[in-house]
Amino acid sequence: MDITEKIELHDCPICGGAGILEEEDMGYYVACLDCGSYTGTVGYKDESGKLTAAEKSAMLWNTGKVINSAPGE
């Protein structure tokens, strides 16, 4: 089973759009498909840390700790 299928993501805290968990350069982040808001990347050092990094990234998203590039943000 893919890690992204194990992680539950809430709707975007900014616009209510769908979020997607992405893997990039030994780390995970969540981004909104509609407005582009995103979390910081949570890194991992080896394969055993992948799930933990994905879960931490999802936790940031689900608690509203996101970056938005809208004016005034």
PQR file with spaces between the fields and no chain letter, atoms N, CA, C, O and H, PARSE charges and radii, in Angstrom:
ATOM       1  N    MET     1       0.843   -1.183    0.000 -0.4000 1.5000
ATOM       2  CA   MET     1       0.000    0.000    0.000 -0.0000 2.0000
ATOM       3  C    MET     1       0.887    1.244    0.000  0.5500 1.7000
ATOM       4  O    MET     1       1.899    1.297    0.699 -0.5500 1.4000
ATOM       5  N    ASP     2       0.508    2.213   -0.768 -0.4000 1.5000
ATOM       6  CA   ASP     2       1.219    3.478   -0.875 -0.0000 2.0000
ATOM       7  C    ASP     2       1.000    4.315    0.389  0.5500 1.7000
ATOM       8  O    ASP     2      -0.092    4.310    0.958 -0.5500 1.4000
ATOM       9  H    ASP     2      -0.314    2.170   -1.336  0.4000 1.0000
ATOM      10  N    ILE     3       2.038    5.030    0.825 -0.4000 1.5000
ATOM      11  CA   ILE     3       1.938    5.870    2.028 -0.0000 2.0000
ATOM      12  C    ILE     3       0.821    6.894    1.895  0.5500 1.7000
ATOM      13  O    ILE     3       0.104    7.157    2.861 -0.5500 1.4000
ATOM      14  H    ILE     3       2.925    5.034    0.363  0.4000 1.0000
ATOM      15  N    THR     4       0.667    7.472    0.719 -0.4000 1.5000
ATOM      16  CA   THR     4      -0.343    8.520    0.544 -0.0000 2.0000
ATOM      17  C    THR     4      -1.761    7.992    0.753  0.5500 1.7000
ATOM      18  O    THR     4      -2.666    8.770    1.053 -0.5500 1.4000
ATOM      19  H    THR     4       1.250    7.259   -0.066  0.4000 1.0000
ATOM      20  N    GLU     5      -1.966    6.691    0.602 -0.4000 1.5000
ATOM      21  CA   GLU     5      -3.290    6.108    0.833 -0.0000 2.0000
ATOM      22  C    GLU     5      -3.566    5.913    2.319  0.5500 1.7000
ATOM      23  O    GLU     5      -4.723    5.758    2.711 -0.5500 1.4000
ATOM      24  H    GLU     5      -1.230    6.059    0.359  0.4000 1.0000
ATOM      25  N    LYS     6      -2.527    5.919    3.156 -0.4000 1.5000
ATOM      26  CA   LYS     6      -2.678    5.726    4.598 -0.0000 2.0000
ATOM      27  C    LYS     6      -2.947    7.025    5.343  0.5500 1.7000
ATOM      28  O    LYS     6      -3.396    7.005    6.489 -0.5500 1.4000
ATOM      29  H    LYS     6      -1.588    6.045    2.838  0.4000 1.0000
ATOM      30  N    ILE     7      -2.675    8.154    4.695 -0.4000 1.5000
ATOM      31  CA   ILE     7      -2.734    9.458    5.351 -0.0000 2.0000
ATOM      32  C    ILE     7      -4.054   10.155    5.033  0.5500 1.7000
ATOM      33  O    ILE     7      -4.447   10.262    3.871 -0.5500 1.4000
ATOM      34  H    ILE     7      -2.311    8.170    3.764  0.4000 1.0000
ATOM      35  N    GLU     8      -4.734   10.630    6.081 -0.4000 1.5000
ATOM      36  CA   GLU     8      -5.989   11.363    5.896 -0.0000 2.0000
ATOM      37  C    GLU     8      -5.701   12.861    5.887  0.5500 1.7000
ATOM      38  O    GLU     8      -5.060   13.387    6.796 -0.5500 1.4000
ATOM      39  H    GLU     8      -4.414   10.543    7.025  0.4000 1.0000
ATOM      40  N    LEU     9      -6.180   13.534    4.857 -0.4000 1.5000
ATOM      41  CA   LEU     9      -6.010   14.980    4.745 -0.0000 2.0000
ATOM      42  C    LEU     9      -7.361   15.676    4.799  0.5500 1.7000
ATOM      43  O    LEU     9      -8.313   15.261    4.137 -0.5500 1.4000
ATOM      44  H    LEU     9      -6.701   13.107    4.118  0.4000 1.0000
ATOM      45  N    HIS    10      -7.433   16.728    5.586 -0.4000 1.5000
ATOM      46  CA   HIS    10      -8.639   17.553    5.618 -0.0000 2.0000
ATOM      47  C    HIS    10      -8.633   18.480    4.407  0.5500 1.7000
ATOM      48  O    HIS    10      -7.645   18.561    3.678 -0.5500 1.4000
ATOM      49  H    HIS    10      -6.660   17.065    6.124  0.4000 1.0000
ATOM      50  N    ASP    11      -9.746   19.175    4.204 -0.4000 1.5000
ATOM      51  CA   ASP    11      -9.803   20.178    3.137 -0.0000 2.0000
ATOM      52  C    ASP    11      -8.843   21.320    3.470  0.5500 1.7000
ATOM      53  O    ASP    11      -8.451   21.497    4.623 -0.5500 1.4000
ATOM      54  H    ASP    11     -10.549   19.109    4.796  0.4000 1.0000
ATOM      55  N    CYS    12      -8.476   22.081    2.462 -0.4000 1.5000
ATOM      56  CA   CYS    12      -7.557   23.202    2.629 -0.0000 2.0000
ATOM      57  C    CYS    12      -8.089   24.173    3.682  0.5500 1.7000
ATOM      58  O    CYS    12      -9.257   24.559    3.634 -0.5500 1.4000
ATOM      59  H    CYS    12      -8.794   21.937    1.525  0.4000 1.0000
ATOM      60  N    PRO    13      -7.236   24.571    4.638 -0.5600 1.5000
ATOM      61  CA   PRO    13      -7.693   25.513    5.663  0.2800 2.0000
ATOM      62  C    PRO    13      -7.902   26.934    5.123  0.5500 1.7000
ATOM      63  O    PRO    13      -8.512   27.756    5.808 -0.5500 1.4000
ATOM      64  N    ILE    14      -7.420   27.241    3.933 -0.4000 1.5000
ATOM      65  CA   ILE    14      -7.576   28.567    3.347 -0.0000 2.0000
ATOM      66  C    ILE    14      -8.823   28.648    2.468  0.5500 1.7000
ATOM      67  O    ILE    14      -9.648   29.546    2.636 -0.5500 1.4000
ATOM      68  H    ILE    14      -6.925   26.573    3.377  0.4000 1.0000
ATOM      69  N    CYS    15      -8.959   27.695    1.519 -0.4000 1.5000
ATOM      70  CA   CYS    15     -10.050   27.805    0.542 -0.0000 2.0000
ATOM      71  C    CYS    15     -11.042   26.635    0.556  0.5500 1.7000
ATOM      72  O    CYS    15     -12.085   26.704   -0.096 -0.5500 1.4000
ATOM      73  H    CYS    15      -8.289   26.965    1.383  0.4000 1.0000
ATOM      74  N    GLY    16     -10.728   25.571    1.287 -0.4000 1.5000
ATOM      75  CA   GLY    16     -11.619   24.416    1.321 -0.0000 2.0000
ATOM      76  C    GLY    16     -11.381   23.429    0.194  0.5500 1.7000
ATOM      77  O    GLY    16     -12.127   22.460    0.054 -0.5500 1.4000
ATOM      78  H    GLY    16      -9.882   25.516    1.817  0.4000 1.0000
ATOM      79  N    GLY    17     -10.358   23.659   -0.609 -0.4000 1.5000
ATOM      80  CA   GLY    17     -10.036   22.762   -1.725 -0.0000 2.0000
ATOM      81  C    GLY    17      -9.367   21.481   -1.249  0.5500 1.7000
ATOM      82  O    GLY    17      -9.097   21.306   -0.061 -0.5500 1.4000
ATOM      83  H    GLY    17      -9.752   24.446   -0.495  0.4000 1.0000
ATOM      84  N    ALA    18      -9.107   20.599   -2.190 -0.4000 1.5000
ATOM      85  CA   ALA    18      -8.480   19.309   -1.893 -0.0000 2.0000
ATOM      86  C    ALA    18      -6.973   19.463   -1.748  0.5500 1.7000
ATOM      87  O    ALA    18      -6.341   20.203   -2.502 -0.5500 1.4000
ATOM      88  H    ALA    18      -9.326   20.741   -3.156  0.4000 1.0000
ATOM      89  N    GLY    19      -6.406   18.765   -0.784 -0.4000 1.5000
ATOM      90  CA   GLY    19      -4.965   18.752   -0.596 -0.0000 2.0000
ATOM      91  C    GLY    19      -4.376   17.467   -1.150  0.5500 1.7000
ATOM      92  O    GLY    19      -5.059   16.446   -1.242 -0.5500 1.4000
ATOM      93  H    GLY    19      -6.920   18.163   -0.172  0.4000 1.0000
ATOM      94  N    ILE    20      -3.102   17.525   -1.519 -0.4000 1.5000
ATOM      95  CA   ILE    20      -2.408   16.351   -2.017 -0.0000 2.0000
ATOM      96  C    ILE    20      -1.060   16.245   -1.319  0.5500 1.7000
ATOM      97  O    ILE    20      -0.338   17.233   -1.185 -0.5500 1.4000
ATOM      98  H    ILE    20      -2.548   18.354   -1.445  0.4000 1.0000
ATOM      99  N    LEU    21      -0.732   15.038   -0.878 -0.4000 1.5000
ATOM     100  CA   LEU    21       0.538   14.765   -0.228 -0.0000 2.0000
ATOM     101  C    LEU    21       1.570   14.471   -1.311  0.5500 1.7000
ATOM     102  O    LEU    21       1.380   13.568   -2.126 -0.5500 1.4000
ATOM     103  H    LEU    21      -1.318   14.235   -0.987  0.4000 1.0000
ATOM     104  N    GLU    22       2.659   15.231   -1.319 -0.4000 1.5000
ATOM     105  CA   GLU    22       3.696   15.093   -2.338 -0.0000 2.0000
ATOM     106  C    GLU    22       5.030   14.734   -1.690  0.5500 1.7000
ATOM     107  O    GLU    22       5.348   15.200   -0.596 -0.5500 1.4000
ATOM     108  H    GLU    22       2.813   15.965   -0.657  0.4000 1.0000
ATOM     109  N    GLU    23       5.800   13.902   -2.380 -0.4000 1.5000
ATOM     110  CA   GLU    23       7.149   13.565   -1.935 -0.0000 2.0000
ATOM     111  C    GLU    23       8.145   14.293   -2.819  0.5500 1.7000
ATOM     112  O    GLU    23       8.012   14.315   -4.043 -0.5500 1.4000
ATOM     113  H    GLU    23       5.541   13.524   -3.269  0.4000 1.0000
ATOM     114  N    GLU    24       9.164   14.898   -2.173 -0.4000 1.5000
ATOM     115  CA   GLU    24      10.156   15.647   -2.931 -0.0000 2.0000
ATOM     116  C    GLU    24      11.484   15.644   -2.180  0.5500 1.7000
ATOM     117  O    GLU    24      11.537   16.056   -1.021 -0.5500 1.4000
ATOM     118  H    GLU    24       9.272   14.880   -1.179  0.4000 1.0000
ATOM     119  N    ASP    25      12.544   15.192   -2.816 -0.4000 1.5000
ATOM     120  CA   ASP    25      13.902   15.280   -2.262 -0.0000 2.0000
ATOM     121  C    ASP    25      13.995   14.860   -0.796  0.5500 1.7000
ATOM     122  O    ASP    25      14.383   15.655    0.060 -0.5500 1.4000
ATOM     123  H    ASP    25      12.501   14.857   -3.758  0.4000 1.0000
ATOM     124  N    MET    26      13.641   13.622   -0.517 -0.4000 1.5000
ATOM     125  CA   MET    26      13.742   13.069    0.841 -0.0000 2.0000
ATOM     126  C    MET    26      12.858   13.814    1.845  0.5500 1.7000
ATOM     127  O    MET    26      13.266   14.037    2.985 -0.5500 1.4000
ATOM     128  H    MET    26      13.325   12.977   -1.213  0.4000 1.0000
ATOM     129  N    GLY    27      11.658   14.195    1.425 -0.4000 1.5000
ATOM     130  CA   GLY    27      10.722   14.860    2.314 -0.0000 2.0000
ATOM     131  C    GLY    27       9.312   14.854    1.750  0.5500 1.7000
ATOM     132  O    GLY    27       9.099   14.553    0.575 -0.5500 1.4000
ATOM     133  H    GLY    27      11.327   14.013    0.499  0.4000 1.0000
ATOM     134  N    TYR    28       8.357   15.191    2.596 -0.4000 1.5000
ATOM     135  CA   TYR    28       6.947   15.277    2.206 -0.0000 2.0000
ATOM     136  C    TYR    28       6.402   16.658    2.529  0.5500 1.7000
ATOM     137  O    TYR    28       6.834   17.305    3.483 -0.5500 1.4000
ATOM     138  H    TYR    28       8.530   15.436    3.550  0.4000 1.0000
ATOM     139  N    TYR    29       5.445   17.102    1.717 -0.4000 1.5000
ATOM     140  CA   TYR    29       4.686   18.312    1.988 -0.0000 2.0000
ATOM     141  C    TYR    29       3.288   18.105    1.441  0.5500 1.7000
ATOM     142  O    TYR    29       3.059   17.208    0.629 -0.5500 1.4000
ATOM     143  H    TYR    29       5.094   16.577    0.941  0.4000 1.0000
ATOM     144  N    VAL    30       2.348   18.938    1.885 -0.4000 1.5000
ATOM     145  CA   VAL    30       0.974   18.894    1.389 -0.0000 2.0000
ATOM     146  C    VAL    30       0.695   20.217    0.693  0.5500 1.7000
ATOM     147  O    VAL    30       1.073   21.278    1.189 -0.5500 1.4000
ATOM     148  H    VAL    30       2.534   19.666    2.545  0.4000 1.0000
ATOM     149  N    ALA    31       0.029   20.151   -0.463 -0.4000 1.5000
ATOM     150  CA   ALA    31      -0.319   21.354   -1.215 -0.0000 2.0000
ATOM     151  C    ALA    31      -1.788   21.307   -1.617  0.5500 1.7000
ATOM     152  O    ALA    31      -2.351   20.235   -1.836 -0.5500 1.4000
ATOM     153  H    ALA    31      -0.279   19.288   -0.865  0.4000 1.0000
ATOM     154  N    CYS    32      -2.396   22.484   -1.710 -0.4000 1.5000
ATOM     155  CA   CYS    32      -3.781   22.594   -2.156 -0.0000 2.0000
ATOM     156  C    CYS    32      -3.815   22.611   -3.681  0.5500 1.7000
ATOM     157  O    CYS    32      -3.039   23.317   -4.324 -0.5500 1.4000
ATOM     158  H    CYS    32      -1.938   23.355   -1.532  0.4000 1.0000
ATOM     159  N    LEU    33      -4.703   21.841   -4.234 -0.4000 1.5000
ATOM     160  CA   LEU    33      -4.847   21.785   -5.685 -0.0000 2.0000
ATOM     161  C    LEU    33      -5.560   23.012   -6.247  0.5500 1.7000
ATOM     162  O    LEU    33      -5.495   23.268   -7.449 -0.5500 1.4000
ATOM     163  H    LEU    33      -5.333   21.267   -3.711  0.4000 1.0000
ATOM     164  N    ASP    34      -6.237   23.769   -5.391 -0.4000 1.5000
ATOM     165  CA   ASP    34      -6.986   24.935   -5.854 -0.0000 2.0000
ATOM     166  C    ASP    34      -6.233   26.252   -5.665  0.5500 1.7000
ATOM     167  O    ASP    34      -6.010   26.978   -6.634 -0.5500 1.4000
ATOM     168  H    ASP    34      -6.290   23.561   -4.415  0.4000 1.0000
ATOM     169  N    CYS    35      -5.839   26.566   -4.434 -0.4000 1.5000
ATOM     170  CA   CYS    35      -5.250   27.882   -4.172 -0.0000 2.0000
ATOM     171  C    CYS    35      -3.725   27.874   -4.075  0.5500 1.7000
ATOM     172  O    CYS    35      -3.101   28.935   -4.071 -0.5500 1.4000
ATOM     173  H    CYS    35      -6.020   25.976   -3.647  0.4000 1.0000
ATOM     174  N    GLY    36      -3.126   26.697   -3.997 -0.4000 1.5000
ATOM     175  CA   GLY    36      -1.676   26.615   -3.951 -0.0000 2.0000
ATOM     176  C    GLY    36      -1.055   26.728   -2.572  0.5500 1.7000
ATOM     177  O    GLY    36       0.171   26.725   -2.460 -0.5500 1.4000
ATOM     178  H    GLY    36      -3.633   25.835   -4.001  0.4000 1.0000
ATOM     179  N    SER    37      -1.851   26.827   -1.523 -0.4000 1.5000
ATOM     180  CA   SER    37      -1.294   26.834   -0.168 -0.0000 2.0000
ATOM     181  C    SER    37      -0.534   25.534    0.051  0.5500 1.7000
ATOM     182  O    SER    37      -0.847   24.514   -0.563 -0.5500 1.4000
ATOM     183  H    SER    37      -2.847   26.830   -1.614  0.4000 1.0000
ATOM     184  N    TYR    38       0.474   25.570    0.935 -0.4000 1.5000
ATOM     185  CA   TYR    38       1.268   24.369    1.152 -0.0000 2.0000
ATOM     186  C    TYR    38       1.912   24.396    2.532  0.5500 1.7000
ATOM     187  O    TYR    38       2.015   25.447    3.165 -0.5500 1.4000
ATOM     188  H    TYR    38       0.729   26.398    1.434  0.4000 1.0000
ATOM     189  N    THR    39       2.338   23.235    2.981 -0.4000 1.5000
ATOM     190  CA   THR    39       3.066   23.132    4.238 -0.0000 2.0000
ATOM     191  C    THR    39       4.556   23.195    3.936  0.5500 1.7000
ATOM     192  O    THR    39       4.968   23.088    2.781 -0.5500 1.4000
ATOM     193  H    THR    39       2.254   22.382    2.467  0.4000 1.0000
ATOM     194  N    GLY    40       5.343   23.365    4.956 -0.4000 1.5000
ATOM     195  CA   GLY    40       6.778   23.202    4.795 -0.0000 2.0000
ATOM     196  C    GLY    40       7.073   21.732    4.538  0.5500 1.7000
ATOM     197  O    GLY    40       6.245   20.867    4.824 -0.5500 1.4000
ATOM     198  H    GLY    40       5.008   23.452    5.894  0.4000 1.0000
ATOM     199  N    THR    41       8.234   21.456    4.006 -0.4000 1.5000
ATOM     200  CA   THR    41       8.628   20.070    3.745 -0.0000 2.0000
ATOM     201  C    THR    41       9.184   19.446    5.018  0.5500 1.7000
ATOM     202  O    THR    41      10.038   20.029    5.686 -0.5500 1.4000
ATOM     203  H    THR    41       8.907   22.159    3.774  0.4000 1.0000
ATOM     204  N    VAL    42       8.693   18.260    5.344 -0.4000 1.5000
ATOM     205  CA   VAL    42       9.184   17.497    6.487 -0.0000 2.0000
ATOM     206  C    VAL    42      10.102   16.405    5.930  0.5500 1.7000
ATOM     207  O    VAL    42       9.649   15.514    5.211 -0.5500 1.4000
ATOM     208  H    VAL    42       7.999   17.787    4.801  0.4000 1.0000
ATOM     209  N    GLY    43      11.374   16.478    6.262 -0.4000 1.5000
ATOM     210  CA   GLY    43      12.350   15.571    5.685 -0.0000 2.0000
ATOM     211  C    GLY    43      12.490   14.257    6.434  0.5500 1.7000
ATOM     212  O    GLY    43      12.049   14.115    7.575 -0.5500 1.4000
ATOM     213  H    GLY    43      11.742   17.201    6.846  0.4000 1.0000
ATOM     214  N    TYR    44      13.113   13.305    5.764 -0.4000 1.5000
ATOM     215  CA   TYR    44      13.470   12.019    6.367 -0.0000 2.0000
ATOM     216  C    TYR    44      14.843   11.618    5.856  0.5500 1.7000
ATOM     217  O    TYR    44      15.259   12.036    4.775 -0.5500 1.4000
ATOM     218  H    TYR    44      13.471   13.420    4.837  0.4000 1.0000
ATOM     219  N    LYS    45      15.553   10.794    6.647 -0.4000 1.5000
ATOM     220  CA   LYS    45      16.920   10.411    6.300 -0.0000 2.0000
ATOM     221  C    LYS    45      17.009    9.062    5.601  0.5500 1.7000
ATOM     222  O    LYS    45      17.903    8.834    4.785 -0.5500 1.4000
ATOM     223  H    LYS    45      15.215   10.454    7.525  0.4000 1.0000
ATOM     224  N    ASP    46      16.071    8.163    5.927 -0.4000 1.5000
ATOM     225  CA   ASP    46      16.090    6.841    5.304 -0.0000 2.0000
ATOM     226  C    ASP    46      14.669    6.317    5.173  0.5500 1.7000
ATOM     227  O    ASP    46      13.715    6.956    5.619 -0.5500 1.4000
ATOM     228  H    ASP    46      15.345    8.348    6.589  0.4000 1.0000
ATOM     229  N    GLU    47      14.539    5.175    4.570 -0.4000 1.5000
ATOM     230  CA   GLU    47      13.215    4.602    4.289 -0.0000 2.0000
ATOM     231  C    GLU    47      12.367    4.428    5.550  0.5500 1.7000
ATOM     232  O    GLU    47      11.143    4.542    5.487 -0.5500 1.4000
ATOM     233  H    GLU    47      15.314    4.657    4.207  0.4000 1.0000
ATOM     234  N    SER    48      12.991    4.157    6.680 -0.4000 1.5000
ATOM     235  CA   SER    48      12.226    3.937    7.911 -0.0000 2.0000
ATOM     236  C    SER    48      11.546    5.216    8.410  0.5500 1.7000
ATOM     237  O    SER    48      10.607    5.141    9.202 -0.5500 1.4000
ATOM     238  H    SER    48      13.986    4.064    6.732  0.4000 1.0000
ATOM     239  N    GLY    49      12.006    6.385    7.959 -0.4000 1.5000
ATOM     240  CA   GLY    49      11.413    7.640    8.400 -0.0000 2.0000
ATOM     241  C    GLY    49      10.358    8.222    7.466  0.5500 1.7000
ATOM     242  O    GLY    49       9.791    9.278    7.746 -0.5500 1.4000
ATOM     243  H    GLY    49      12.769    6.445    7.315  0.4000 1.0000
ATOM     244  N    LYS    50      10.097    7.535    6.357 -0.4000 1.5000
ATOM     245  CA   LYS    50       9.149    8.074    5.371 -0.0000 2.0000
ATOM     246  C    LYS    50       7.748    8.259    5.938  0.5500 1.7000
ATOM     247  O    LYS    50       7.151    9.324    5.783 -0.5500 1.4000
ATOM     248  H    LYS    50      10.558    6.677    6.130  0.4000 1.0000
ATOM     249  N    LEU    51       7.224    7.237    6.590 -0.4000 1.5000
ATOM     250  CA   LEU    51       5.859    7.306    7.109 -0.0000 2.0000
ATOM     251  C    LEU    51       5.729    8.409    8.159  0.5500 1.7000
ATOM     252  O    LEU    51       4.747    9.152    8.155 -0.5500 1.4000
ATOM     253  H    LEU    51       7.709    6.371    6.716  0.4000 1.0000
ATOM     254  N    THR    52       6.699    8.519    9.047 -0.4000 1.5000
ATOM     255  CA   THR    52       6.665    9.552   10.082 -0.0000 2.0000
ATOM     256  C    THR    52       6.674   10.939    9.452  0.5500 1.7000
ATOM     257  O    THR    52       5.926   11.816    9.884 -0.5500 1.4000
ATOM     258  H    THR    52       7.496    7.915    9.050  0.4000 1.0000
ATOM     259  N    ALA    53       7.502   11.149    8.448 -0.4000 1.5000
ATOM     260  CA   ALA    53       7.563   12.447    7.769 -0.0000 2.0000
ATOM     261  C    ALA    53       6.234   12.766    7.089  0.5500 1.7000
ATOM     262  O    ALA    53       5.761   13.900    7.156 -0.5500 1.4000
ATOM     263  H    ALA    53       8.110   10.436    8.097  0.4000 1.0000
ATOM     264  N    ALA    54       5.637   11.782    6.443 -0.4000 1.5000
ATOM     265  CA   ALA    54       4.347   11.985    5.782 -0.0000 2.0000
ATOM     266  C    ALA    54       3.258   12.321    6.805  0.5500 1.7000
ATOM     267  O    ALA    54       2.426   13.197    6.566 -0.5500 1.4000
ATOM     268  H    ALA    54       6.021   10.861    6.389  0.4000 1.0000
ATOM     269  N    GLU    55       3.268   11.628    7.933 -0.4000 1.5000
ATOM     270  CA   GLU    55       2.274   11.886    8.976 -0.0000 2.0000
ATOM     271  C    GLU    55       2.444   13.285    9.572  0.5500 1.7000
ATOM     272  O    GLU    55       1.454   13.967    9.835 -0.5500 1.4000
ATOM     273  H    GLU    55       3.944   10.917    8.127  0.4000 1.0000
ATOM     274  N    LYS    56       3.690   13.718    9.786 -0.4000 1.5000
ATOM     275  CA   LYS    56       3.931   15.052   10.337 -0.0000 2.0000
ATOM     276  C    LYS    56       3.495   16.137    9.360  0.5500 1.7000
ATOM     277  O    LYS    56       2.937   17.156    9.766 -0.5500 1.4000
ATOM     278  H    LYS    56       4.494   13.165    9.572  0.4000 1.0000
ATOM     279  N    SER    57       3.748   15.920    8.085 -0.4000 1.5000
ATOM     280  CA   SER    57       3.317   16.883    7.076 -0.0000 2.0000
ATOM     281  C    SER    57       1.794   16.989    7.048  0.5500 1.7000
ATOM     282  O    SER    57       1.248   18.089    6.958 -0.5500 1.4000
ATOM     283  H    SER    57       4.201   15.092    7.755  0.4000 1.0000
ATOM     284  N    ALA    58       1.110   15.848    7.126 -0.4000 1.5000
ATOM     285  CA   ALA    58      -0.350   15.836    7.157 -0.0000 2.0000
ATOM     286  C    ALA    58      -0.871   16.520    8.410  0.5500 1.7000
ATOM     287  O    ALA    58      -1.883   17.219    8.352 -0.5500 1.4000
ATOM     288  H    ALA    58       1.554   14.955    7.199  0.4000 1.0000
ATOM     289  N    MET    59      -0.203   16.334    9.538 -0.4000 1.5000
ATOM     290  CA   MET    59      -0.616   16.977   10.781 -0.0000 2.0000
ATOM     291  C    MET    59      -0.520   18.498   10.651  0.5500 1.7000
ATOM     292  O    MET    59      -1.409   19.218   11.104 -0.5500 1.4000
ATOM     293  H    MET    59       0.619   15.767    9.585  0.4000 1.0000
ATOM     294  N    LEU    60       0.554   18.985   10.035 -0.4000 1.5000
ATOM     295  CA   LEU    60       0.679   20.427    9.805 -0.0000 2.0000
ATOM     296  C    LEU    60      -0.496   20.948    8.978  0.5500 1.7000
ATOM     297  O    LEU    60      -1.095   21.972    9.308 -0.5500 1.4000
ATOM     298  H    LEU    60       1.276   18.400    9.667  0.4000 1.0000
ATOM     299  N    TRP    61      -0.815   20.236    7.906 -0.4000 1.5000
ATOM     300  CA   TRP    61      -1.917   20.602    7.022 -0.0000 2.0000
ATOM     301  C    TRP    61      -3.244   20.587    7.767  0.5500 1.7000
ATOM     302  O    TRP    61      -4.017   21.543    7.707 -0.5500 1.4000
ATOM     303  H    TRP    61      -0.328   19.405    7.638  0.4000 1.0000
ATOM     304  N    ASN    62      -3.494   19.496    8.466 -0.4000 1.5000
ATOM     305  CA   ASN    62      -4.783   19.302    9.134 -0.0000 2.0000
ATOM     306  C    ASN    62      -5.012   20.276   10.290  0.5500 1.7000
ATOM     307  O    ASN    62      -6.152   20.495   10.699 -0.5500 1.4000
ATOM     308  H    ASN    62      -2.866   18.719    8.515  0.4000 1.0000
ATOM     309  N    THR    63      -3.932   20.861   10.817 -0.4000 1.5000
ATOM     310  CA   THR    63      -4.081   21.845   11.888 -0.0000 2.0000
ATOM     311  C    THR    63      -3.986   23.280   11.376  0.5500 1.7000
ATOM     312  O    THR    63      -4.004   24.224   12.166 -0.5500 1.4000
ATOM     313  H    THR    63      -3.006   20.682   10.484  0.4000 1.0000
ATOM     314  N    GLY    64      -3.884   23.448   10.059 -0.4000 1.5000
ATOM     315  CA   GLY    64      -3.935   24.778    9.461 -0.0000 2.0000
ATOM     316  C    GLY    64      -2.606   25.509    9.397  0.5500 1.7000
ATOM     317  O    GLY    64      -2.582   26.714    9.145 -0.5500 1.4000
ATOM     318  H    GLY    64      -3.869   22.681    9.417  0.4000 1.0000
ATOM     319  N    LYS    65      -1.509   24.817    9.616 -0.4000 1.5000
ATOM     320  CA   LYS    65      -0.191   25.460    9.557 -0.0000 2.0000
ATOM     321  C    LYS    65       0.331   25.410    8.122  0.5500 1.7000
ATOM     322  O    LYS    65       1.150   24.562    7.767 -0.5500 1.4000
ATOM     323  H    LYS    65      -1.528   23.839    9.820  0.4000 1.0000
ATOM     324  N    VAL    66      -0.168   26.347    7.307 -0.4000 1.5000
ATOM     325  CA   VAL    66       0.157   26.361    5.889 -0.0000 2.0000
ATOM     326  C    VAL    66       0.710   27.715    5.462  0.5500 1.7000
ATOM     327  O    VAL    66       0.549   28.719    6.157 -0.5500 1.4000
ATOM     328  H    VAL    66      -0.833   27.036    7.595  0.4000 1.0000
ATOM     329  N    ILE    67       1.356   27.721    4.320 -0.4000 1.5000
ATOM     330  CA   ILE    67       1.892   28.936    3.714 -0.0000 2.0000
ATOM     331  C    ILE    67       1.002   29.287    2.530  0.5500 1.7000
ATOM     332  O    ILE    67       0.691   28.435    1.697 -0.5500 1.4000
ATOM     333  H    ILE    67       1.487   26.905    3.756  0.4000 1.0000
ATOM     334  N    ASN    68       0.596   30.552    2.465 -0.4000 1.5000
ATOM     335  CA   ASN    68      -0.245   30.999    1.364 -0.0000 2.0000
ATOM     336  C    ASN    68       0.385   32.244    0.774  0.5500 1.7000
ATOM     337  O    ASN    68       0.805   33.138    1.508 -0.5500 1.4000
ATOM     338  H    ASN    68       0.849   31.244    3.142  0.4000 1.0000
ATOM     339  N    SER    69       0.453   32.309   -0.530 -0.4000 1.5000
ATOM     340  CA   SER    69       1.125   33.438   -1.168 -0.0000 2.0000
ATOM     341  C    SER    69       0.187   34.572   -1.559  0.5500 1.7000
ATOM     342  O    SER    69       0.543   35.419   -2.379 -0.5500 1.4000
ATOM     343  H    SER    69       0.112   31.583   -1.127  0.4000 1.0000
ATOM     344  N    ALA    70      -0.991   34.594   -0.985 -0.4000 1.5000
ATOM     345  CA   ALA    70      -1.940   35.679   -1.279 -0.0000 2.0000
ATOM     346  C    ALA    70      -1.429   36.984   -0.651  0.5500 1.7000
ATOM     347  O    ALA    70      -0.766   36.950    0.385 -0.5500 1.4000
ATOM     348  H    ALA    70      -1.280   33.906   -0.319  0.4000 1.0000
ATOM     349  N    PRO    71      -1.728   38.114   -1.263 -0.5600 1.5000
ATOM     350  CA   PRO    71      -1.302   39.402   -0.706  0.2800 2.0000
ATOM     351  C    PRO    71      -1.758   39.563    0.744  0.5500 1.7000
ATOM     352  O    PRO    71      -2.914   39.298    1.074 -0.5500 1.4000
ATOM     353  N    GLY    72      -0.846   39.996    1.596 -0.4000 1.5000
ATOM     354  CA   GLY    72      -1.183   40.221    3.003 -0.0000 2.0000
ATOM     355  C    GLY    72      -1.030   39.018    3.889  0.5500 1.7000
ATOM     356  O    GLY    72      -1.265   39.109    5.094 -0.5500 1.4000
ATOM     357  H    GLY    72       0.093   40.212    1.328  0.4000 1.0000
ATOM     358  N    GLU    73      -0.646   37.899    3.335 -0.4000 1.5000
ATOM     359  CA   GLU    73      -0.491   36.676    4.131 -0.0000 2.0000
ATOM     360  C    GLU    73       0.918   36.566    4.645  0.5500 1.7000
ATOM     361  O    GLU    73       1.249   35.604    5.338 -0.5500 1.4000
ATOM     362  H    GLU    73      -0.455   37.825    2.356  0.4000 1.0000
